[in-house]
Amino acid sequence: MKTRSFFHLAQLGSLCLAAQCALGQLQDSFSDTWVATDALGRKVPMFPEVAAPRADRTVGIFYFLWHGAHVQGGPFDVTKILAADPNAMQKPDSPLWGPLYVPHHWGESLFGYYLTDDDGVLRKHAQMLSDAGVDVVIFDVTNQITYRDYYRALLRVWSEMRRLGNRTPQVAFLTPFWDPAKVTRELWHDLYSTNLHRELWFQWEGKPLILADPELIFDRKENAHQNTPAELPPGHTLGQSFTTDRAIRAISARCPTWNTPGSAVTLTLLRGGPGGGRIAAERFHNVGDNAWPRLKLNPPLPPGTYYLEASEPGGRVGWWSHSEDKFAQGEAFADGRPVPGDRTLRLGFADGETQQILDFFTFRKPQPDYFQGQTKPDSWSWLEVSPQHVFTNSAGQKEQMAVGVAQNAVKGRLGSMSEESAQGRSFHHGTNDTRPDAVRLGLNVTEQWQRALAEDPRFIFLTGWNEWIAGRFAEFNRIKLPVMFVDQFDHEHSRDIEPLRGGHGDDYYYQFASYVRRYKGARPLPALASHPIKIDGRFNDWGDVQPEFRDTIGDEARREHRGWATNVTYRNITGRNDIVAAKASWSKTTAWFYVRTREPITSPGGTNWMLLFLDVDADTKTGWLGYDFVANHAGPGSLERNIGGGFEWSPAGKVKWRVQGKELELAIPWKALGMKSPPAKLDFKWTDNCLQASDWTDFTLNGDVAPNDRFNYRAQPPAKLRAR
């Protein structure tokens, strides 16, 4: 049934594709049927190695908007600094380092040290993530900044891509773990309440998804002044009175526990003051150090004077206070008697806008901890150590799991990536793999993917795509070192899968695409429906040939934007012919190939004009990147054979070809390819003006290629045409 569906869509052809774009509909590129082999020889699996597609499985990836908002000199690249001075981590005063707290890159993206609002990079990200099967990118706004200008730039570019007919991922946000109210309200005002780019909002359970604790979404007033942690002894009480002129729906006190495990406290709200009527009380267990235990009030209380009391300590617990009077609307108490100063207090108000926000989103509370697992239903993880926990929804379903490339976890505690025992890319089975080049294998993320596949939740959240930077510190979580980097550090201790310049290159991208297919499934590869072709530049005889192989529309390389450094501009104008579709048709003696572009094809000429690469044995171990032949490289109508596996070619004959308007066709006899009859399968790729370095990076950075990056189309004929 799914094969017939593929053919039905493919047979729509160019006229239907144009109509789709005019109506704002999105074309299906069928990227899950593309073939690829990475630089390590790992093949991206296809049907039937993976199951048929499952519509009820979803993939999200952590995406970072902050490239540009935090520029303070540089770029300072840790990998390059350590290459220049391997002992620099012991030299905090080395001139190679940027200042304390300033962002440092752990390495250089294939696209350079870019800024988030670089349109060329944003287009490429959308294309690569969509090709890999990503449904939603989840923006990191956990540091109380929404990066409004940057997410708007992304939404603008991705919406433009959709208007051309392309699919892109949708978007959601991960808000601050302990204090999401400010960021959530800003996102509501600046994006969601305005209906800006609504088509890009990711929906979960029928509403836009936001990763935020709904119990912490409220308009609030607080006294956060503190200089004294007042400890609560057994049998005693601490209190704070307050007066409010607004209805309140929650009240919190900030409680130090001095990192004591299992601390507990009871909060009681009374009317008026000590001895007043009891309104509500709750016992809080496992109170985190400096947490704000929250007493919820349902229904909300009207304006008035109230008294919050802490009692019945478990373990060691207290109430942060200030020795001076910092809160004019109340006073501090101990054992029911007034004392100098004030205690911390946070009031959550009940207002109409807050209720609008709560009704608008599907909330999932984000769990910051790598070790603890789920503490309540309808919460999600973003990163965990192996074996990761399954996070369930309120119906008890296995809803979500995290998959991470690496973790800044050190022997069971939160640590920094630059500490010796941090769990890097090569960490698996409880230890770091020390084999040469183990960093390229993705052993950590493989272990996590295998765990997630075994549990098979509805949603998998991978960290991450493009974080790249981390601030330089001297101390983190009570650990002091001369130089420290918490979330990212170097090649091994980093967690981005966006292609890297040097190092592991694009290994992690294809590994990611492989696991997405194992999780979500892939469609069968259709056999060719061939038809005899006359090379005459008329193209009518291609109408009955199926399938139509598609490419991203509007993805020819075009980029001009400032980089991280103020004196660097990234400029690429190699984009020329925008390839949008291709076909192949075979007989027992001849292979015909067809390609179509968005605009009329430019005049032929040069060695980069409309090249057709052929992997005739579907084996990347032979030829240049697997390609055994190339047409048009030595000039239009030329055919060349690869020599020795490098980028070197020798004449193999001429091919018949014609070009007219947006279409080009050519014919190649099988004997010119060294064959007596058609092969069982053949992989091919069209490119235009992409060859610069003559390596894999050309397919990602320059001109246009169809299909994208390392991917190939695979043509396989009906059994009656295949070689015996």
N, C-alpha and C positions, 0 to 999 in steps of 0.2 A: 504493500500500500504506500509506503514512504517513497519507494522508487518511482511509482507513478506520479506522486505529488511533485517530486523533483522534476520529472519530465514536463509535467503540466506547467510549472512555473518557468522552466527554461524555454518552452515553446512560445512564451509571450513575446520574446524577441525584442528588437530595438524599439518598435512602435509602442509596445506596452510599457517599456522602461521609460520612454519619454513621457507617456501619460502619467505614470506613477509619480515622476518628479514634479510634473505640473500640478498634481493634486496634493503634493506634500507627502506622499506615501514613501515608504522606505523599501528599497530593493534588498533582496537576499543575495549575498555574494557566495553563499554555500562554502564559506571558508572552512567548515568542518569536514569538507571532502578534499581539501588541498593536502598535498603531501609535503613533508619536510624532513630533513635529517640535519641534526646540528653538527657543530665542529668536532664533537666527540664521537660521532657516528651513531648517535641515539635517534631512532626514527620516531616521529610523532605518530602514535597509533591511529588506525582507521577502523571503520566497520569492516568485518565483524569482530576484529580483535577487541573493540569496545562495543557496548550495547547500542541499540537504537536510541535516539534522543529522548530525554525525559524532561518534559516541560515543567515539572514540579521541583526542579533542582536549580539553585541560583548561586552565582559566584560574585562576590564583591572583593574589591582590593583597596587597600589604604592608599590615599593619594594626598600629596602635600602641595599646598598653595604658597608656601612661604618664601620661595626663591625671588627675592627682590625686596621684601618687606624688612629684612634684617641685614642688608648689606652694610658692613662697616670695614671697608677695605678688602684686600684680597683679590681673587680667591686664595685662601690658604689651604693647600691640598696636603693632608696628612701623609698620604702615600708618597708623594714627591718629597716632602720634608724628610721623612725617614729614609728615603733613598739617598738624599744628600747627606744626612747625618744619622746613622743608625742609633746613635746614643741620645738623640734629641729629647726622648721622653724623660731623661734625667736632667734636662737643662731647661727649666722654665723660663730662663732669661734669654734663651737663644733668639737671635733676630729672625730666625726662620719662622717662628710662631707668630700668629696674630695675637692681639691683646687678650687678656683673661675675659672670659664669657663671650667673646666674639665667635660667630659661626666659622667652622672649618669644614671643608669638604673632605670626605673620606677617600674620594676618587673622582674621576672626571667622566661624566656621562658621554656616551657616543655623540650627543648633540651639544657637547661643550658645557661650560659653566653658565647655563642659561637662566633667564628670568621667567617667572611663571606666565607672564602676559605675552610671551613670544608666540605669535600666531602659528608660525611654521612648526614649532614643537608641539603646540596644542593639537594641531591637525594630525600630526604623526602619532601622538599618544592615543587619540581617539581611534585611529585606524588600527594600530597594533593591538590595543586592548580589545576592540571589537572582534578582530580576526581571531584572537585567542579564546573568545567565548565569554568575556567579562560582561556581566549584566549591569553592574553599578560600581562607580568609584565612590568611596566614602572619604570625604574631606576631613583632614585633621584640623579641628578648631579648638583643641583642648587647652590652649594656652591663653584663653580669653580674648583672642583676636579672630575675627571672622574672615579677614582678608577679602573684604567685599569687592574691591576693584579687581582682584585677581580671579575670584570665582565668576564674576560677571564677564571678564574677558574670556574665560573658558566656555561659559554658557553661550556667549555670542558666537564663538568659533564653531562649537559643536552644533548649535542650531543652524548655522550656515551650511554645515556639512549635511545635516538632515534635510534641509531644503533642496539640496542637490540630489537627494534620494539615498544617502548613505545611512547605515545604522551606526549609532554611537552608544556607548554606555550611558546610563542615567546617573543621577547624582543623589547623595545623601550626606549627612554631616555627623561626625562624632564630636560631641560637645564636652566641656570640662567634666571630669568624673564626679567631683564633689560639689561643684558650684556651677551648674549649667544655666541658671536663670538669665543672666545678662546676655550670654551668647544666643540662647534660644530666642529671647525677645528681639534681639537685633536681626536675626535671620527671619523672624516673622515679619518685622517691619520692612526690611530691605528687599526681601525676596518673595516669601510665600503669600503675604497679604496683598502683594501687587500683581500676582499671577505672572510674574516674569519668567519666561521660558518654561512654562508649565509642562511642556512635553518632555522635559528632561528630569522631572521629579520622579524619583524611584518610589513606587508604591509597594507597601506590604500590608496585607490584610485590609486592602481597600482604601488606605490612606497613605499620604507621604510618610516615609520612615524617617525618624530622627533617633539617634542614639543619645538619650538623655534620661536621667532619672525623673519621672513625672512628679515624684513627691518633692522634688527640689525646684520645681518651676512655680515661682510665685514672685509677686512684687514684694519687696521687703524693706525693712528698716532694721539697722543693727547697731549695737554698741560692740565694736571689735577691739576697743582699747584694752591692752593687757600688759602688765609687767610683773604680776605675781600669780603663780599657780597655787591657789588655796586648796590644800588637801582636805578631803572629807573623811574624818575619822569614824569608825564604827560607833553607832548610837548617837550620832550628831547629825545636824542638818546645816546646809548652806542655802541662802535664798536671795532673791532679787525682786523688788516690787517694780511695777511700771504702769504707766498710763498711756493709753492709745486713743486716738480720735478716729480710728478706722477699724472696721471689722477685721478680725484676725482668724486665719485658718490653720496656723501652725506656729510653734514657738520652739526655739533651740537654745541650748547653752553649750559653750565650747569646753570640752572636758580633757584635761591632760591625764594620761595614765602612766607616764614615765616608761612606756613600752612594756607594761606589765601584761602578760597573756591572761585572757579570761576576765578582764575587769568588767564590772557591772555597776549600774546605778539606777535608781528610781527617780523619775521626774514627776512632780505633782503640781497641778495648777489649781490655785485657790482664788476665791473672790476677795478683793480688797487688800488683804495682807495676811500675815501669819495668823492662824486661827480662823480665817474666813472659810466659807463654804467650799467643799471640794468639787471641782468641775471635771477634771480628767487626770489620769495617772497612767504611766507605762513603765515597765521594767525593761531596761536596755542591757543586753548581754554582749560580751565580746566587743566592748567599746574600743575603737582604735585610738591611738594616741592623738590628741588634739582634734578629735572628731566633734561634730555638732549633732548629738542625738536629738531627734526631732519628734516632738509631741504633736500629733495631728489632732485637729479639732473639727469634728463633724457633728452637727453643723457649725459653721463659723460663729465666733463670739462677737457680740456687738461692741462698740467702743466702750471704754470704761477703765477701771483700775483693777489690776490683778497682781498675783504673787506667784512666782515660780520657785519651787523648792526641790533641792537634791537631797536624797537620803539613801539609807541602806546600801552603803558601798560594798562592792565585791572586789576582792583584790585591792589594788591601789588605784584610786580615782580622785579627781578633784574638779575644780571649776576655775577657769582662768578669770582673773580679776585685775583691777587696777587700784593702786593705793590712793589715787586722787578721784575726786568726783567728776566723772566723765559722761554721765547720763542724767540729764536734767529731769527726765520724766520718771525717776525712781531712785531707790537706794538699796544698798547691800545689807544682808542680814546673816547672822550666824546663830544657830539655835534659837531662832525667832526674835533675836534682838538686833537693832541696827548697829552697823559697824562702818568705819570710814571707807570711802571709795565706792566702786561699782563693779558688778560682775558682767562678763560678756553676755550678750543677749541678741537673738535674731528673731524678728517678728515677720511672719509671712502673712500678707494681706489677701483678702478675698475680693477680687475685682473682676469686672466683666471681661477684660482683655485676657487675663490669665485663663479663664474658662474657655474662651475662644481657642486659645493655643492648645489647651489640653484636649479639646474636642477635635481639633484639626488633624493632629498627627497620630500615627502609630508609634508609641514610645517603646523603646527597649533600653533598659538600664545598662550602661556599659560597666563591665567589671574590670577595674584597673589591674588587679592582682594576677600574677603569672602562675600562682600555686594553689590558691584557695578553691577555685571552681565557683559554681553557682551558689548564691546565698538566698535567692528568691526567684520564682518563675518570671518569665518575660524579661530576662536579662541576657546580654550577649557578651562574649569575650572578644578581645581584639588581638591578644598575644598570650600564649601560655607555654610552659615547658612541657616536654613529652612525659607521659602520655596526656594529651589534652582532655579536658572534661567535655561532656556533652551538655549543652545548655538547652533546657526545655521551656516550652511555653506554658501558659496557664491550663492548657488542655492536656498537658503531659507529653506532648509530641517532642521528638528529637528535632529541635528547630535549628540550632546553629552550633558551629564549632570554629575555632581559630586554627589557622595554619600559618606558621612563621618560618622565615628564612633563617633567622638567628634570634637569640634572646640575650639581653643584658642581665642574665641570671648567673649568680656566682655561688655555687655550693648551697643551694636552697634559699638564697636571699636575693633581693633586688640589688644589683651592682652596676658597675659601669663596664662598657664594652672594652675598655682599655685595661681592665684587670686581667691577670694572667689566666684565670680559670673561667672566664666568660664563655658562654655557649655560642660559638661562632658557626659559620656556614658548614664546617666539617664535623660538628658535634653530633654524635649519634651513638646509641646503645650506651649512654652514660659517660662517654669520653670523647676527646677531640682526636680525630683521625689525623695522623702525622705523615701520611704518604705524600710524596711530591704531587703537587697539583690536585690534592684532595679538595681544595677550595672550589674547584670547577664542577665538582660532581653534585653539589647540592644535597649532601647526605642528611643534614639536619632537616631540611624541608621535605625530603623524601620520606623520612620517618614520620613526620607529622601528616603528610598527605595519606600515607598508608593507614594511619590511625583513623583519620577522618573518613576515608573510603570504607573502612570496616564498619564504622558507626552509621554512616550514610545519613547525615542530617539534611534538612531542607535547604540550608544556607551555609556556605563556607566563606569565611572572611580571611583573606590572605594579607599579611603584612610583609613587604609592601612594595610599592612601585617606584617612588622617586623622592625619598626623604633626603638623601645625599649629605646633609649638613648636621653638625652637632656643635654646641658651644664648648669652649675649652674651660675646664674647671681645675681647681686644686683640691677639692673635697666633695664627696658625695656619699650620702647615707652613712656618715660617721667614718668613712674611709678617706685617708689623706694620701695623696701621691704627688710628686712634683708636677706632673701633667696628667690630666684625666679627661676622657671623653665618654659621656654616659650612653647615648643611644646609638651612635655610630662611631667607628674608629678607623679601621683600615679594611683592606680587601677581605680578610677572613671575618672580621668582626663588624659586619654591616648587613643590612637586610633589604636592599633594593634589588629588584629584578629587571629594571630598565637597563637596556644594553650599556655596557661599560666600554670606554675606550681602552683597549689593551685588556690584560687580565682575563676574565672569563668571557669577555665579549658578549655575545647574545645567548650563551648556553642556558642561562636561567629562564629566558623568555620561552624557548622551545620546550624546556622541561615543564614550565608552567602550562603551556598550551596542551602538552601531553596529558597532564593530570586533570585539566579541565575536561578533556574528552573522556577520560576514564570515569569521571564523576557525572557529567551531563549526557554523555553519549555522542554519537556521530551518525550521519546519514550514509547510506550505501553509495558507493561510487557507481554512477550509471555507465553502461556500455554505450559506445558511440552508435548513433543512428546515422549512418553515412549515406552519401549521395554523390554520384559522379560530378565533378566540378570542371568547368571549362575556364581556364585562366584568360579572361577577356575583359576584366574590369567592369563587368555589369552586376555581378554578385547576386542575381535573382536565384541562382541555383543553390545558394547557401540557406535558403529559407527552410528547407526540409531537414537540414543537418542539426542534430542535437547531440549533447546538450550545449547551451550557451555558457561559456565560462566567463565569469564576471570579475571586475576589478573595482576598487574604490574610485568614485567619481570626484574629480577635482583634487587629486592628490599628487600632481606633478610638483616637483621640488621648487618651492619659492619661499625665500626667507630673507628678511633683513631686519635685524633687531639687536639692540645693545645687549652685551653679555653682563655677567656679574661685575667684571672690571669695567670701569667707566670708559676706558680707552679701547675696548674691544667691541667690534660689531660683527655679528655672524651674518654673512651674506651668501646666498646660494640662488643662482638664477639658471640652474641647469634644466629646470622644468620646461618642457617644450610641447611635446605631443602627449595629451592626457588619454591614456589607453583605458577603455571602459569595458570591452568585451572581446572574446576570442572564440574560435571554433576550430575543430579538426575533423577531417573526413578522410577515410582510407578506402583504397581498393587493394587488390592483391599485388598490384605493381607500383602504386603511387600513394604518397601521403600529401594531402592538401591542407593548408593552414590559412586561417582568416583572422583579421584583427580590425577592430573599429575604435575610433577615437572620438572624443567629445566635440572637437572642432576639426575642420579640414586638416589633413596631414600635411606637414610642411614639405617643401621640395626636397627630394632625396639628395643625399650627399654626406660626405664624411664617414668616419668609421664607427659612429655611434648611432646612426639613423636606423630606427625601427629594426632592431636585431631580434632574431628568433634563436633561442638556445634550446638544444635538444639533448636530453639524456635518454638515449635510445635503448639502454639496458636497464633503466630505472635503478641504477646503482651508483651512489655517490662516491664509491671508492675508485671509479674510473673517470678520467676526464677532469676538467677544471671545475671544481665544486660539483662534480658529477656530470657536467655537460660534455658530451662527446663531439658535438658538431655545433656550428653557429652559422646562420645565414645572414647575409648583408653586412657582415663585419668588414670585409675587404672592399666593400662597395655594394650598391644595390644589385641583387641577383647573384651574389657570390655565395659559395658554400665552402666551409673550411672544417677540417678535422683537427681535433686537439692533439697536441704532441706532449707526451710525458707528464700530463697532469697539471702543469703550470699554465700560466696565461700565454700560451704559444700555440699557433695554429698554422696549418699547411693547406694549400688549395685542395679541394675535393670535387670541384666542378662548378657548374652554373645551374641556377634554378629559374624556372619561368615565374614571372611575377607581374602584377599590375597594381596600380594605385589610382584611386579616383575619389576625390572628396575626402570623406572620413574613413574610407575602407581600403584595405590592402589584402591581396591574396597571393599565394605562391604555391608551387607544386614541387615536390622532391621525390624522385624515384627511389624506391627502397634500395635498389642496387647502388645508388650514390652514397647510401649510408652503410654499405657493406652487408646488405641483407638480401636474401632471396625472396623473402615474404614478410608480411607484417609481424612485429613482435607481439607478445602477449600483453605488453603495456609499454607506454612511452610517456615520459615526463617532459613538459616543455614550459618555456617562459618567454614572454615578449618584453623587450626593454627599449627605451629610447633615451639617448643622451645621458646614460648613467655611469659610464665607465670613466673613472678618475684614478682610483688606486689599484684597480684590477684585483680586488678581493671582495669578500662578502659585504663589506661596509658600503660598497657602491649601490647595492640593491636597497639599502635602507636610507641612504643619504641623498642620492642624486637622481635627476631626471624623473623617469617613471618606469615602473616595472609591473608586470601583470602575470601572476599574482604577486602580492606584496612580499618584500623582504626575501627570506630563503625559501618561501613556499613555491611549489610548482603545481601546475595543473597536470592531472594524470588522464591520459586518453587510453582506453582499452577497448578494442574492437569486439564485435560479436565473435563467438567461438569459430564460426565458419571461415573467418579471415585470419585467425591466429596461426602463427608458425607452429608446425608440428615438431 
